[in-house]
Structures are given as structure tokens and as C-alpha cells.
Amino acid sequence: MSQITGKTVYILGAGASHHTGAPLLKDFLVAARNIRESKRDLKYKDSFDRTFEWIDSLRGSSYYVDFDLDNLEHVFSLAEMCKQLNIRDGELHSSDLRYLILETLDNRCK
């Protein structure tokens, strides 16, 4: 049997971590916004601010393109596309989103 080594994170879908307080994909960004608004001592506050500023700047586009800016999976896909296509600040959006996910899970999971 082959063994997986290295820095690998497994994300199980279908709410596998929901019982620990982790938000579902459809609620994740709402939970992250609530954390941002309720906590002043966030370690990655700048990442939260930049991520939500970026998401809010895309809201006008979502009228013309079918994507859900409140769904983490859709936003993460956009950030990764920006990064891979070398779109301005793509690397920053991707990195900031990862920090937002990390800190949201850290704050929500028991």
C-alpha cells in the first residue's frame, strides 16, 4: 500500500466536520464575515479585509456571469483561476482566501 507523505490536507465534503462547528460551504463566507465583524484581534485580519473587498468588487459581474459569491467553492475557484492566469493580485487573493479559511475554521471548530 502506498503511503502519502508531505503537507497534505484532506477536506471531506458533505458536512463531515459540521458537527465540530465548521460551517458548510454555502455558509462559510457568511460565518467568516461574522467572525471578521465580531473579533478585533484576528491574526489575519488584513486577509479577511482584502478578501471581502475583492468579493464585493465582483458583485456587479455576478449579474452577467452565473456564479455565487457567497459560496466558498465558487470564490475559491475564481481565486485559483486568477492565480493560474497571472491576473493582477491573483496570488494575493488565493493566499488571503487560504488564511481566511484557516482562521475561520480555527475560530468555529470546537
N, C-alpha and C positions, 0 to 999 in steps of 0.2 A: 504494500500500500504506500503510495507516495505521501510525503509529508509536506505541508505548506509551511514555509518559514518566512520571516520578514515582518514588516509592518503592514499587516492586513487587518482591515476592519470589516466584519460581516454585518450587514444590515438586513435583518429579516423583515419581510413585509407583512401585510395583513394584521397589523397591530400587535405583533409579537411582544413588544415592550410596553404596550399601552397600560398594562396593569402596574407598571412601576412609576407611572406618571408621565411617561413620554407622550407627547402629542402625536396624533396621526398626521400623515402627510397633508391632508386637506386643512388641518387646524394648526399646523406647525408655525407658519408665519404669523398667524394671529397670536399664538402663545408667545412667540418671540417679541412681537410688538408690545404685548402686555408686560413682559419682563423688562424691556427697554424703558417703558414708561414708569414702572414701579420701582426699579432699582437704580440707585445713583452710583453704586460702586461696581459697575460691571468691568470686568478685566478687559473686554474687547468692545467697549462702548463705541469707539470710532468705527469699528467694523459694522456694528448694528446701524449706526447713523448713515454710513455710506451705502449700505445695502438697501435700507428703506428709502433713501433719497433716490437711488438708482431705480428701484422698483416703481416708485411713484412717478418718476420721469417717463416710464414706459406705459403708463395707464392710457394715454391718448392713442397709442399704437394698438392697444388691445381691442379697440373698436373695429379695426380693419383686419387684424390677424387673430385667429382663433387660438388663444392661449389664456390660461388662468393665472393671473399674477398673485393670487392668494394661495396657490398650490405649490408647495416646496419643490416637487418634482419638475414642474414646468419652469420655475425660476432657475433651479439648478441646471437644467438643460440649456437654458439661454446663457447662463454664465459660462458654462463649459464651451458652448459654441463660440462665444465671444473670445474666449481664451485661445481656442484652437485656430480661429480665423485671424488671430492677431488684431482684433478690433481694439481700438483705444480703451484702456483700462480693463480689458478682458481678464488679464491675470489678477488684477486687484479685486474685481467682482467675484471671481472664483475663490480667491483666498479669503476675502471678507465673509463670503457665504459659509465657508467651512468653519470659520471662527464663530459665526453666529449659531450654527448648528451645534457645535461643541458646547458653547456656553448655555444655550437653551436646554440641551439635554442635562447638563450639569446642574442647572437650576430646577429642573422639573422632576428628574428621576429621584426616587427615594431609595 
